[in-house]
Amino acid sequence: IEEAKKLVQEADAVGTDVRLGYIIPNPRREAEAQLVQEACGPDGAGFNIIDEGDKTFFNADGALVTGRFDVALFAWTGSPLVTGSSSIYVTDGGSNYGNYSNPEVDELTSELNQTTDVDAQKDLIIQIETILWQDLATIPVFAFPGIVAYDATAEGVEYNATQSGLTWNMQDWNIS
């Protein structure tokens, strides 16, 4: 926080308004907003954090879709499909709420969406993710840990890292 405060001062940005948008009610996001306020607000890094938690955040006329935010707190959920996040990082993508644009990412994503070779997909994903990190297209705050637990009498329980979560195959579970 001290280093951030120094950088904010050097940039003459102390007191800059930062609109923090997220859906309410959501205890996790509300707690996250409180932590951001404490770390980045006037007594932290020096920004003026404006908490704009709103129950219409995701609506068609809400802050996320219309771009009325500086920081948006929400999560994209994973998908096992390589094309699952295509609309997030391509120019004018349907889920590209930060208006990120990079012609190289657009081209690589288009190629990825048409490639069925798993090794080629992996190479394209690495190239895309390298650019996204260099551009800092988004900043992940945290990731949910993957958890699976069972005992010796349980059969058929399998880990699944997608948005389906732990119970994705519960129809196959058996207790012996």
Accessible surface in RSA format (square Angstrom, percent):
REM  Atomic radii and reference values for relative SASA: ProtOr
REM  Chains: A
REM  Algorithm: Lee & Richards
REM  Probe-radius: 1.40
REM  Slices: 20
REM RES _ NUM      All-atoms   Total-Side   Main-Chain    Non-polar    All polar
REM                ABS   REL    ABS   REL    ABS   REL    ABS   REL    ABS   REL
RES ILE A   1   117.66  67.0  77.55  57.8  40.11  96.7  79.13  57.0  38.53 104.6
RES GLU A   2   126.64  72.7 119.82  90.6   6.82  16.2  68.25 132.0  58.39  47.7
RES GLU A   3   103.52  59.4  98.47  74.5   5.05  12.0  57.46 111.1  46.06  37.6
RES ALA A   4    41.83  38.5  36.65  56.6   5.17  11.8  40.03  56.4   1.79   4.7
RES LYS A   5    58.24  28.4  58.24  35.7   0.00   0.0  22.60  20.3  35.64  38.0
RES LYS A   6   106.82  52.1 105.35  64.6   1.47   3.5  57.31  51.6  49.51  52.7
RES LEU A   7    98.63  54.9  94.96  67.9   3.67   9.2  95.27  66.9   3.36   9.0
RES VAL A   8    11.02   7.3   9.16   8.3   1.86   4.5  10.98   9.5   0.04   0.1
RES GLN A   9   104.58  58.5  87.76  64.1  16.82  40.0  25.00  53.2  79.59  60.4
RES GLU A  10   118.25  67.9  79.84  60.4  38.41  91.5  50.57  97.8  67.68  55.3
RES ALA A  11    72.49  66.7  41.07  63.4  31.42  71.5  52.90  74.5  19.59  51.9
RES ASP A  12   134.49  94.2 112.14 111.6  22.34  52.8  30.03  70.7 104.46 104.2
RES ALA A  13    24.83  22.8  21.42  33.1   3.41   7.8  24.83  35.0   0.00   0.0
RES VAL A  14    92.68  61.0  67.49  61.1  25.18  60.7  67.49  58.6  25.18  68.3
RES GLY A  15    42.95  53.0   0.00   N/A  42.95  53.0  26.34  72.3  16.61  37.2
RES THR A  16    62.73  44.6  53.41  54.1   9.32  22.2  50.27  67.5  12.46  18.8
RES ASP A  17    79.91  56.0  65.59  65.3  14.32  33.9  19.80  46.6  60.12  60.0
RES VAL A  18    23.13  15.2  23.13  20.9   0.00   0.0  23.13  20.1   0.00   0.0
RES ARG A  19    75.15  31.6  75.15  38.3   0.00   0.0  23.44  32.0  51.71  31.3
RES LEU A  20     0.66   0.4   0.66   0.5   0.00   0.0   0.66   0.5   0.00   0.0
RES GLY A  21     1.03   1.3   0.00   N/A   1.03   1.3   0.97   2.6   0.06   0.1
RES TYR A  22     6.97   3.3   6.97   4.0   0.00   0.0   0.00   0.0   6.97   8.6
RES ILE A  23    43.78  24.9  43.78  32.6   0.00   0.0  43.78  31.5   0.00   0.0
RES ILE A  24    56.87  32.4  54.88  40.9   1.99   4.8  54.89  39.5   1.99   5.4
RES PRO A  25   121.83  88.8 102.78  93.7  19.05  69.3 102.93  85.0  18.90 117.5
RES ASN A  26    37.65  26.0  35.74  34.5   1.91   4.6   4.50  10.8  33.15  32.0
RES PRO A  27   110.00  80.2 103.45  94.3   6.56  23.8 106.22  87.7   3.79  23.5
RES ARG A  28   125.65  52.8 113.97  58.1  11.67  27.8  35.92  49.1  89.73  54.4
RES ARG A  29    19.79   8.3  19.79  10.1   0.00   0.0   0.10   0.1  19.69  11.9
RES GLU A  30    71.34  41.0  63.86  48.3   7.49  17.8  25.39  49.1  45.95  37.5
RES ALA A  31    56.63  52.1  47.79  73.8   8.84  20.1  55.26  77.8   1.37   3.6
RES GLU A  32    15.66   9.0  13.57  10.3   2.08   5.0  12.58  24.3   3.08   2.5
RES ALA A  33     2.85   2.6   1.37   2.1   1.49   3.4   1.64   2.3   1.21   3.2
RES GLN A  34    96.65  54.0  93.41  68.3   3.23   7.7  34.49  73.4  62.16  47.1
RES LEU A  35   116.54  64.9 113.65  81.3   2.88   7.2 113.98  80.0   2.55   6.9
RES VAL A  36    38.19  25.1  35.80  32.4   2.39   5.8  38.14  33.1   0.05   0.1
RES GLN A  37    61.06  34.1  58.40  42.7   2.66   6.3  31.70  67.5  29.36  22.3
RES GLU A  38   102.30  58.7  82.30  62.3  20.00  47.6  44.71  86.5  57.58  47.0
RES ALA A  39    33.29  30.6  30.29  46.7   3.00   6.8  32.05  45.1   1.23   3.3
RES CYS A  40    39.31  29.7  39.31  43.8   0.00   0.0   0.55   1.4  38.76  41.8
RES GLY A  41     0.47   0.6   0.00   N/A   0.47   0.6   0.47   1.3   0.00   0.0
RES PRO A  42    92.05  67.1  71.34  65.0  20.71  75.3  73.72  60.9  18.33 113.9
RES ASP A  43   139.99  98.1 113.34 112.8  26.65  63.0  38.67  91.0 101.33 101.1
RES GLY A  44     2.48   3.1   0.00   N/A   2.48   3.1   2.33   6.4   0.15   0.3
RES ALA A  45     3.23   3.0   3.13   4.8   0.10   0.2   3.13   4.4   0.10   0.3
RES GLY A  46     7.22   8.9   0.00   N/A   7.22   8.9   5.12  14.1   2.10   4.7
RES PHE A  47    49.28  24.7  48.97  30.3   0.32   0.8  49.19  29.8   0.10   0.3
RES ASN A  48    61.42  42.4  61.20  59.1   0.22   0.5   9.74  23.4  51.67  49.9
RES ILE A  49    16.64   9.5   3.06   2.3  13.58  32.7   3.06   2.2  13.58  36.8
RES ILE A  50    59.07  33.6  55.78  41.6   3.29   7.9  59.07  42.5   0.00   0.0
RES ASP A  51    85.36  59.8  57.90  57.6  27.47  64.9  29.43  69.3  55.94  55.8
RES GLU A  52    62.65  36.0  54.72  41.4   7.93  18.9  26.37  51.0  36.29  29.6
RES GLY A  53    21.53  26.5   0.00   N/A  21.53  26.5   1.62   4.4  19.90  44.6
RES ASP A  54    50.39  35.3  48.86  48.6   1.54   3.6  12.55  29.5  37.84  37.7
RES LYS A  55   151.56  73.9 138.25  84.8  13.32  31.7  81.65  73.5  69.91  74.5
RES THR A  56    49.10  34.9  49.10  49.8   0.00   0.0  40.86  54.9   8.23  12.4
RES PHE A  57     0.04   0.0   0.00   0.0   0.04   0.1   0.04   0.0   0.00   0.0
RES PHE A  58    93.51  46.8  76.29  47.3  17.21  44.8  76.48  46.4  17.02  48.7
RES ASN A  59    71.02  49.0  63.63  61.5   7.39  17.8  14.99  36.1  56.03  54.2
RES ALA A  60    89.51  82.3  68.25 105.3  21.26  48.4  72.52 102.1  16.99  45.0
RES ASP A  61   103.25  72.3  95.46  95.0   7.80  18.4  40.29  94.8  62.96  62.8
RES GLY A  62     0.63   0.8   0.00   N/A   0.63   0.8   0.63   1.7   0.00   0.0
RES ALA A  63     8.89   8.2   8.70  13.4   0.19   0.4   8.70  12.3   0.19   0.5
RES LEU A  64     2.64   1.5   2.00   1.4   0.65   1.6   2.00   1.4   0.65   1.7
RES VAL A  65    73.32  48.2  49.67  45.0  23.64  57.0  49.77  43.2  23.54  63.9
RES THR A  66    69.16  49.2  35.45  35.9  33.71  80.3  43.62  58.6  25.54  38.6
RES GLY A  67    34.59  42.7   0.00   N/A  34.59  42.7  14.95  41.0  19.64  44.0
RES ARG A  68   111.08  46.6 109.97  56.1   1.11   2.7  58.56  80.0  52.52  31.8
RES PHE A  69    33.01  16.5  22.14  13.7  10.87  28.3  22.36  13.6  10.65  30.5
RES ASP A  70    74.24  52.0  43.09  42.9  31.15  73.7  17.42  41.0  56.82  56.7
RES VAL A  71    58.66  38.6  54.94  49.7   3.72   9.0  58.66  51.0   0.00   0.0
RES ALA A  72    27.53  25.3   4.49   6.9  23.04  52.4   4.49   6.3  23.04  61.0
RES LEU A  73     8.06   4.5   5.39   3.9   2.67   6.7   7.77   5.5   0.29   0.8
RES PHE A  74    46.32  23.2  20.57  12.7  25.75  67.0  21.94  13.3  24.38  69.8
RES ALA A  75    54.53  50.1  27.27  42.1  27.25  62.0  31.53  44.4  22.99  60.9
RES TRP A  76    99.60  40.0  71.67  34.7  27.93  65.6  72.98  38.9  26.61  43.2
RES THR A  77    96.65  68.7  71.89  72.9  24.76  59.0  57.07  76.7  39.58  59.8
RES GLY A  78    41.67  51.4   0.00   N/A  41.67  51.4  32.00  87.8   9.68  21.7
RES SER A  79    47.82  40.4  20.48  27.3  27.34  63.0  15.57  33.1  32.25  45.2
RES PRO A  80   104.50  76.2  68.08  62.1  36.41 132.4  78.17  64.5  26.33 163.6
RES LEU A  81   120.87  67.3 111.35  79.7   9.53  23.9 113.97  80.0   6.90  18.6
RES VAL A  82    54.35  35.8  36.07  32.7  18.27  44.0  43.49  37.8  10.86  29.5
RES THR A  83    56.50  40.2  47.49  48.1   9.01  21.5  28.66  38.5  27.83  42.1
RES GLY A  84    43.94  54.2   0.00   N/A  43.94  54.2  13.95  38.3  29.99  67.2
RES SER A  85    54.95  46.4  51.70  69.0   3.25   7.5  21.72  46.3  33.23  46.6
RES SER A  86    23.19  19.6  18.05  24.1   5.13  11.8  21.31  45.4   1.88   2.6
RES SER A  87    46.47  39.3  41.43  55.3   5.04  11.6  29.91  63.7  16.57  23.2
RES ILE A  88    15.22   8.7  13.30   9.9   1.91   4.6  13.30   9.6   1.91   5.2
RES TYR A  89    37.86  17.7  37.86  21.5   0.00   0.0  19.92  15.0  17.94  22.1
RES VAL A  90    30.82  20.3  30.82  27.9   0.00   0.0  30.82  26.8   0.00   0.0
RES THR A  91    55.00  39.1  39.88  40.4  15.13  36.1  38.93  52.3  16.07  24.3
RES ASP A  92   139.47  97.7 100.69 100.2  38.78  91.7  39.98  94.1  99.49  99.2
RES GLY A  93    15.45  19.1   0.00   N/A  15.45  19.1   6.35  17.4   9.11  20.4
RES GLY A  94    67.20  82.9   0.00   N/A  67.20  82.9  40.85 112.1  26.35  59.0
RES SER A  95    29.49  24.9  29.49  39.4   0.00   0.0   1.45   3.1  28.04  39.3
RES ASN A  96    13.07   9.0   3.49   3.4   9.58  23.1   2.43   5.8  10.64  10.3
RES TYR A  97    58.69  27.4  48.10  27.4  10.60  27.6  23.06  17.3  35.63  43.9
RES GLY A  98    62.08  76.6   0.00   N/A  62.08  76.6  30.73  84.3  31.35  70.2
RES ASN A  99   125.77  86.7 103.16  99.7  22.61  54.5  30.61  73.7  95.16  92.0
RES TYR A 100    32.64  15.2  24.85  14.1   7.79  20.3  31.75  23.9   0.89   1.1
RES SER A 101    66.93  56.6  39.58  52.8  27.35  63.0  25.44  54.2  41.49  58.1
RES ASN A 102    26.62  18.4  25.67  24.8   0.95   2.3   1.73   4.2  24.88  24.0
RES PRO A 103   109.43  79.8 102.95  93.8   6.48  23.6 105.26  86.9   4.17  25.9
RES GLU A 104    99.23  57.0  93.07  70.4   6.16  14.7  32.76  63.4  66.47  54.3
RES VAL A 105     0.00   0.0   0.00   0.0   0.00   0.0   0.00   0.0   0.00   0.0
RES ASP A 106    39.62  27.8  35.03  34.9   4.59  10.9  22.62  53.2  17.00  17.0
RES GLU A 107   125.75  72.2 117.17  88.6   8.58  20.4  39.91  77.2  85.84  70.1
RES LEU A 108    16.10   9.0  16.10  11.5   0.00   0.0  16.10  11.3   0.00   0.0
RES THR A 109     8.96   6.4   8.96   9.1   0.00   0.0   6.38   8.6   2.59   3.9
RES SER A 110    53.12  44.9  47.22  63.0   5.90  13.6  29.81  63.5  23.31  32.7
RES GLU A 111    87.41  50.2  82.19  62.2   5.22  12.4  30.32  58.7  57.09  46.6
RES LEU A 112     8.93   5.0   8.13   5.8   0.80   2.0   8.13   5.7   0.80   2.2
RES ASN A 113    66.58  45.9  39.29  38.0  27.29  65.7  15.40  37.1  51.18  49.5
RES GLN A 114   140.59  78.6 107.62  78.7  32.97  78.5  46.78  99.6  93.81  71.1
RES THR A 115    29.06  20.7  19.30  19.6   9.76  23.3  14.69  19.7  14.37  21.7
RES THR A 116   126.56  90.0 107.69 109.2  18.87  45.0  76.29 102.5  50.28  76.0
RES ASP A 117    80.18  56.2  71.41  71.1   8.77  20.7  32.90  77.4  47.28  47.2
RES VAL A 118   112.13  73.8 108.11  97.9   4.02   9.7 108.11  93.9   4.02  10.9
RES ASP A 119   113.76  79.7 106.13 105.6   7.64  18.1  30.77  72.4  82.99  82.8
RES ALA A 120    38.47  35.4  30.22  46.6   8.24  18.8  37.74  53.2   0.72   1.9
RES GLN A 121    26.11  14.6  26.11  19.1   0.00   0.0   2.09   4.4  24.02  18.2
RES LYS A 122   133.60  65.2 130.55  80.1   3.05   7.3  75.83  68.3  57.76  61.5
RES ASP A 123    77.79  54.5  75.30  74.9   2.49   5.9  21.97  51.7  55.82  55.7
RES LEU A 124     7.96   4.4   7.96   5.7   0.00   0.0   7.96   5.6   0.00   0.0
RES ILE A 125    54.19  30.8  53.81  40.1   0.38   0.9  54.19  39.0   0.00   0.0
RES ILE A 126    94.93  54.0  93.02  69.3   1.91   4.6  94.44  68.0   0.49   1.3
RES GLN A 127    66.04  36.9  61.29  44.8   4.75  11.3  29.89  63.6  36.15  27.4
RES ILE A 128    14.82   8.4  14.82  11.0   0.00   0.0  14.82  10.7   0.00   0.0
RES GLU A 129    92.14  52.9  91.86  69.5   0.28   0.7  22.78  44.1  69.36  56.6
RES THR A 130    65.10  46.3  58.02  58.8   7.08  16.9  47.27  63.5  17.83  27.0
RES ILE A 131    17.90  10.2  17.90  13.3   0.00   0.0  17.90  12.9   0.00   0.0
RES LEU A 132    20.44  11.4  18.28  13.1   2.16   5.4  18.48  13.0   1.96   5.3
RES TRP A 133   155.90  62.6 143.43  69.4  12.47  29.3 117.74  62.8  38.16  61.9
RES GLN A 134   137.41  76.8  99.41  72.7  38.00  90.5  44.98  95.8  92.42  70.1
RES ASP A 135    65.60  46.0  37.04  36.9  28.56  67.5  14.72  34.6  50.88  50.7
RES LEU A 136    95.89  53.4  79.98  57.2  15.91  40.0  80.20  56.3  15.69  42.2
RES ALA A 137    25.59  23.5   0.50   0.8  25.09  57.1   3.94   5.5  21.65  57.4
RES THR A 138    54.37  38.7  41.93  42.5  12.44  29.6  36.71  49.3  17.66  26.7
RES ILE A 139   122.08  69.5 102.61  76.4  19.47  46.9 102.73  74.0  19.35  52.5
RES PRO A 140    84.29  61.4  55.72  50.8  28.56 103.8  67.39  55.6  16.90 105.0
RES VAL A 141    99.66  65.6  66.01  59.8  33.65  81.1  70.60  61.3  29.06  78.8
RES PHE A 142    91.85  46.0  60.79  37.7  31.06  80.8  72.42  43.9  19.43  55.6
RES ALA A 143    90.63  83.3  64.13  99.0  26.50  60.3  68.99  97.2  21.64  57.3
RES PHE A 144   113.66  56.9  90.52  56.1  23.14  60.2  90.76  55.0  22.90  65.5
RES PRO A 145   102.08  74.4  77.81  70.9  24.28  88.2  88.42  73.0  13.66  84.9
RES GLY A 146    50.79  62.6   0.00   N/A  50.79  62.6  14.08  38.6  36.71  82.2
RES ILE A 147   119.28  67.9 105.47  78.6  13.80  33.3 109.05  78.5  10.23  27.8
RES VAL A 148    52.28  34.4  29.05  26.3  23.24  56.0  29.05  25.2  23.24  63.0
RES ALA A 149    81.63  75.1  57.79  89.2  23.84  54.2  63.58  89.5  18.04  47.8
RES TYR A 150   135.47  63.2  91.90  52.3  43.57 113.4  62.03  46.6  73.44  90.5
RES ASP A 151    88.75  62.2  78.52  78.1  10.24  24.2  43.52 102.4  45.24  45.1
RES ALA A 152   106.13  97.6  66.24 102.2  39.89  90.7  78.73 110.9  27.40  72.6
RES THR A 153    60.55  43.1  60.00  60.8   0.55   1.3  53.80  72.3   6.75  10.2
RES ALA A 154    17.23  15.8   8.24  12.7   8.99  20.5   8.24  11.6   8.99  23.8
RES GLU A 155    91.06  52.3  86.09  65.1   4.97  11.8  34.68  67.1  56.38  46.0
RES GLY A 156    33.29  41.0   0.00   N/A  33.29  41.0  20.96  57.5  12.33  27.6
RES VAL A 157    18.87  12.4   6.32   5.7  12.55  30.2   6.32   5.5  12.55  34.0
RES GLU A 158    97.48  56.0  92.91  70.3   4.57  10.9  29.45  57.0  68.04  55.5
RES TYR A 159   114.03  53.2  88.85  50.6  25.17  65.5  71.29  53.6  42.74  52.7
RES ASN A 160    30.80  21.2  19.66  19.0  11.14  26.8   7.41  17.8  23.38  22.6
RES ALA A 161    80.97  74.4  46.55  71.8  34.42  78.3  50.19  70.7  30.79  81.5
RES THR A 162    30.96  22.0  20.28  20.6  10.69  25.5  19.80  26.6  11.16  16.9
RES GLN A 163   114.15  63.8  77.38  56.5  36.78  87.6  27.81  59.2  86.34  65.5
RES SER A 164    67.93  57.4  41.24  55.0  26.69  61.5  18.76  39.9  49.18  68.9
RES GLY A 165    26.86  33.1   0.00   N/A  26.86  33.1  26.86  73.7   0.00   0.0
RES LEU A 166    76.56  42.6  63.82  45.7  12.74  32.0  66.90  47.0   9.65  26.0
RES THR A 167    72.40  51.5  65.96  66.9   6.43  15.3  37.25  50.0  35.15  53.1
RES TRP A 168   101.54  40.7  74.70  36.2  26.84  63.0  83.52  44.5  18.02  29.2
RES ASN A 169     3.97   2.7   3.97   3.8   0.00   0.0   1.48   3.6   2.49   2.4
RES MET A 170   115.63  59.9 105.14  69.6  10.49  25.0  87.65  74.5  27.97  37.1
RES GLN A 171   140.16  78.4 100.67  73.6  39.49  94.0  67.96 144.7  72.20  54.8
RES ASP A 172    77.40  54.2  66.23  65.9  11.17  26.4  22.37  52.6  55.03  54.9
RES TRP A 173    82.48  33.1  65.17  31.5  17.32  40.7  65.31  34.8  17.18  27.9
RES ASN A 174    89.55  61.8  83.82  81.0   5.72  13.8  19.21  46.2  70.34  68.0
RES ILE A 175   135.01  76.8 103.48  77.1  31.52  76.0 103.48  74.5  31.52  85.5
RES SER A 176    98.23  83.0  44.53  59.4  53.70 123.7  67.48 143.7  30.75  43.1
END  Absolute sums over single chains surface
CHAIN  1 A    11610.2       9140.4       2469.8       6734.6       4875.6
END  Absolute sums over all chains
TOTAL         11610.2       9140.4       2469.8       6734.6       4875.6
